[in-house]
C-alpha cells in the first residue's frame, strides 16, 4: 500500500462525522427505539452532551454491520498508524 493510498483513506476517515462512534443496539445498550450509531461522545451514557453529533442510521443493515461501521471510525486510524510504523521499519 502506498503512502498516497494511506492518505486517501485517512482523508475519508477525517472527513466523516466526528468520532468517536458508538453503536447503540436496542435491547443491549438501550431499551427502546432504533439501532443507530451515536457520534461525537466517549460513551453511551453521554447521550445528552451538547458536543454530541448527529446519530447515524442504517436501514436494512444487520446488527453486525452496524457494529463494524461504528468500530471502523476508531479502528481505521489505528490501522493506518500501525501500517506506517511497520513501513518505517522496512
HELIX and SHEET records of a PDB file:
HELIX    1   1 UNK A    3  UNK A   15  1                                  13    
HELIX    2   2 UNK A   44  UNK A   46  5                                   3    
HELIX    3   3 UNK A   63  UNK A   89  1                                  27    
SHEET    1   A 2 UNK A  21  UNK A  24  0                                        
SHEET    2   A 2 UNK A  36  UNK A  39 -1                                        
END                                                                             
